[in-house]
Structure formats: C-alpha cells, structure tokens
Amino acid sequence: MDSNISHVQIKARNHLDPEGSVVRSGIALAEAVLQELENDSQVEIDLDGIKGASSSYFNVFLRRIEEGCGIGVFERQASVLFSSNIQKMVYTRSYESLKKGGPRSNQTEEMNSSNHDSMLTKLFHAIGDLFRKSV
C-alpha cells in the first residue's frame, strides 16, 4: 500500500440539499467525490443517514461522476458503504444501467446517443453550474 495516497471518507448526509432536491443532493455528493478523486485520493462514500435514496439520486450522482472522471477512475479509487440492502440494490441498478449505456465521453457514442440522453446531459450540467454558482 502506498503511504503517499490519502484515504478520505465522504459522508453523503453532509452533502444534502437544504431544500430536499434529490438532483442537487446527488450533484453535491458527486462534486465532493470528484474533488477528492482529482487529488488521487482513495475515497470511501458513506451513505449512512441517507434515507429513501431513489434511483434518481444515484443516477444523477453516477452520471456526474462519469462526466467528471470516468467510471474506470471511480471504480479504482472509490468505494461505497451502504446502510441497507435496499440502498445497495437501488445503487447497483443505477450503476449497472449506466455501465450498459457505455461511456459518454466517447465522441462516437455521443453522436449515436438519442437526443433525449443529450438533453439530459445538458440539463445535468446546467443544474451543476447553477448549484456551484449558488454555493
């Protein structure tokens, strides 16, 4: 084990939107994770205290991670601690759905993606930009 690698735990409950927005909460957690991944940290994401996390929460979170660093980096440098089997099941479903869709960073894949996916990606970016400006 490399002693120069930092190990960071991020508690998802510390990144919840005060107004209860699932989308903004997922983006906020993803941004915190991405910041640590950029520092080459090993990141442990603790979902304790996150009640009723929906597939929308995990979909937004994972899409932002994919756009920010790619799923490969996330798989190598991050782990998730679940507080329930249901939470793990919902996360796994979102994760596998994203993986089946393939990498969005590939230009050929983007050109072949539906207009709907493209619009959702633009929406997620716009929401993320608004969130960063409001913080």
WOKAWO-V491391 format. One record per pair of residues at least 6 apart in sequence whose ideal C-beta (glycine too) atoms are under 6 Angstrom apart, sorted by the first residue. I is the first residue (numbers start at 1). J is the second residue. D is the distance in whole Angstrom. If there is no record, write none. Layout:
I_J_D + I_J_D
//
This chain:
5_42_6 + 6_41_5 + 7_42_5 + 8_36_5 + 8_41_5 + 8_43_5 + 9_44_5 + 9_46_6 + 10_32_5 + 10_45_5 + 11_46_5 + 12_29_5 + 12_47_5 + 12_50_5 + 13_49_4 + 15_28_4 + 15_29_4 + 15_32_5 + 16_25_5 + 17_24_4 + 17_25_5 + 22_54_6 + 22_56_5 + 22_57_5 + 23_60_5 + 23_127_6 + 24_131_5 + 26_57_5 + 26_60_3 + 26_61_4 + 27_60_6 + 27_64_6 + 27_128_5 + 27_131_6 + 29_61_6 + 30_61_5 + 30_64_4 + 30_65_5 + 33_43_6 + 34_68_4 + 36_43_5 + 37_69_5 + 37_77_6 + 42_77_6 + 43_78_4 + 44_79_5 + 45_80_5 + 46_81_5 + 47_82_6 + 47_83_5 + 47_87_6 + 48_83_4 + 53_87_6 + 55_90_5 + 55_94_5 + 58_91_5 + 58_94_4 + 59_94_5 + 62_94_6 + 62_98_5 + 63_124_6 + 65_74_5 + 66_104_6 + 82_88_4 + 102_109_5
//
